[in-house]
Amino acid sequence: MRMRKKKWAMPYLEANTDFVIFQPESNKGNWKKILNKDILHIEIGCGKGDYFIQMSNMYPDEGWLAIEKDYNCAAVAAKKALENRPDNALMIAHDAANINEWFLDEEVDVIHLNFSDPWPKSKNSKRRLSHSNFLQQYFKILNKNGKIILKTDNKKFFEYSLIEFTNFGYKLENVWVDFRDEDHPEDAISEYEAKFMALGQPIYRAIFSKSNVIM
Ligand SMILES: C[S@@+](CC[C@H](N)C(=O)[O-])C[C@H]1O[C@@H](n2cnc3c(N)ncnc32)[C@H](O)[C@@H]1O
């Protein structure tokens, strides 16, 4: 569901450009240097930020970059993150449609897709973050051992994603059809994830690596 417009969102984002980046292409090739970390994670569609905020606390030696196109969500996420200004995380307030323009080839280590919008109508399939147009771009920016970790509550979107990733040539490293059935303290629970867990719905998760892709 779309978040209501917040009057303070854009002024807040614009007042915090040391943390919120509007022109990510200007940092292309320098993300690890800027974050002063050797490992770079990106989360595309971070929503209100719960996942990357927790993960950047849990893994302080790794760098985290959260991407969100909706300025209202991005502002909520930035405000939460800036309560404890993490030195290993930044946000990008932008649509990820041309994400390969923001990173050098192989600059990214892990891509996280948490509860991405499923866009159920086929006329909108290109907006899905697991559409082949995105997979092509992920392939370029991920390093040779890079991984993509996807979680969703949506069975149809999960099946679609499994097919898209494997058809493209990514290797399916691991798959769960009820990820939260067991404890997984190594992985934070996102805002949407918490909602679906409270409803008793299973959480689907898959890890893909690009090591199989032959271009
Ligand atoms: C369903 S919400 C999930 C939020 C969060 N990941 C979670 O699990 O709680 C999906 C989010 O992805 C964002 N999003 C969708 N497509 C995007 C894109 N192309 N670029 C950046 N953000 C995107 C939406 O604005 C929305 O905030």
The ligand as an SDF file (V2000), in Angstrom:
LIG
                    3D

 27 29  0  0  0  0  0  0  0  0999 V2000
    6.4180   -3.8400   -0.4890 C   0  0  0  0  0  0  0  0  0  0  0  0
    7.5950   -2.6490    0.0070 S   0  0  0  0  0  0  0  0  0  0  0  0
    8.7290   -3.5940    1.0150 C   0  0  0  0  0  0  0  0  0  0  0  0
    9.5550   -2.7340    1.9180 C   0  0  0  0  0  0  0  0  0  0  0  0
   10.6660   -3.4490    2.7190 C   0  0  0  0  0  0  0  0  0  0  0  0
   11.6560   -4.0220    1.8300 N   0  0  0  0  0  0  0  0  0  0  0  0
   10.1230   -4.4810    3.6500 C   0  0  0  0  0  0  0  0  0  0  0  0
   10.3780   -5.6720    3.4200 O   0  0  0  0  0  0  0  0  0  0  0  0
    9.4580   -4.1220    4.6200 O   0  0  0  0  0  0  0  0  0  0  0  0
    8.5320   -2.4440   -1.5110 C   0  0  0  0  0  0  0  0  0  0  0  0
    9.3170   -1.1500   -1.5450 C   0  0  0  0  0  0  0  0  0  0  0  0
   10.1510   -1.1710   -2.6900 O   0  0  0  0  0  0  0  0  0  0  0  0
   10.1730    0.1230   -3.2670 C   0  0  0  0  0  0  0  0  0  0  0  0
   10.5340   -0.0340   -4.6820 N   0  0  0  0  0  0  0  0  0  0  0  0
    9.8450   -0.7300   -5.6200 C   0  0  0  0  0  0  0  0  0  0  0  0
   10.4460   -0.6540   -6.8150 N   0  0  0  0  0  0  0  0  0  0  0  0
   11.5550    0.1280   -6.6390 C   0  0  0  0  0  0  0  0  0  0  0  0
   12.5650    0.5980   -7.5150 C   0  0  0  0  0  0  0  0  0  0  0  0
   12.5510    0.3080   -8.8280 N   0  0  0  0  0  0  0  0  0  0  0  0
   13.5470    1.3730   -7.0050 N   0  0  0  0  0  0  0  0  0  0  0  0
   13.5660    1.6890   -5.6870 C   0  0  0  0  0  0  0  0  0  0  0  0
   12.6140    1.2940   -4.8150 N   0  0  0  0  0  0  0  0  0  0  0  0
   11.6230    0.5150   -5.2760 C   0  0  0  0  0  0  0  0  0  0  0  0
    8.7630    0.6430   -3.0400 C   0  0  0  0  0  0  0  0  0  0  0  0
    8.6910    2.0560   -3.1150 O   0  0  0  0  0  0  0  0  0  0  0  0
    8.4550    0.1000   -1.6500 C   0  0  0  0  0  0  0  0  0  0  0  0
    8.8160    1.0110   -0.6290 O   0  0  0  0  0  0  0  0  0  0  0  0
  1  2  1  0
  2  3  1  0
  2 10  1  0
  3  4  1  0
  4  5  1  0
  5  6  1  0
  5  7  1  0
  7  8  2  0
  7  9  1  0
 10 11  1  0
 11 12  1  0
 11 26  1  0
 12 13  1  0
 13 14  1  0
 13 24  1  0
 14 15  1  0
 14 23  1  0
 15 16  2  0
 16 17  1  0
 17 18  1  0
 17 23  2  0
 18 19  1  0
 18 20  2  0
 20 21  1  0
 21 22  2  0
 22 23  1  0
 24 25  1  0
 24 26  1  0
 26 27  1  0
M  CHG  2   2   1   9  -1
M  END
$$$$
